[in-house]
Amino acid sequence: MEATQLIIRPVISEKSFALAEAGKYTFRVHDNAHKTEVRQAIEQLFEVNVREVRTAWVSPKPKRRGYTSGRTRRWKKAIVQVAPGQTIPIFRGLGEAE
């Protein structure tokens, strides 16, 4: 699987910006992605040295609507820690827009 197929998109949230200040970046990844594949994809796409990768399954929040389709689909996220002094540019400047 190619790196662009493995890394789906960055996760944009308050928690992810707080982690980005500490050198940890959050991405939505393919459901079948392994930690080593995520590490190699991030190093290839952003040219950084990855120190640690943590993966987790995220379940959607329950919806309080009259009709639910029953399609609550969970997704996989990866929290990637890069070497000190390195950054991933897609997270730089997004929190400074105020």
Number of C-alpha atoms within 10 A of each C-alpha: 10 8 16 13 12 19 20 13 14 16 18 14 10 10 10 18 19 13 16 20 12 13 17 22 24 24 20 21 23 18 12 9 17 15 15 10 17 24 22 14 19 21 15 13 12 12 13 17 17 18 12 14 19 14 18 11 12 12 11 11 8 8 9 7 6 5 7 10 5 6 7 12 8 12 14 16 23 25 22 22 23 23 13 11 7 13 21 16 9 10 17 12 8 11 10 6 5 4
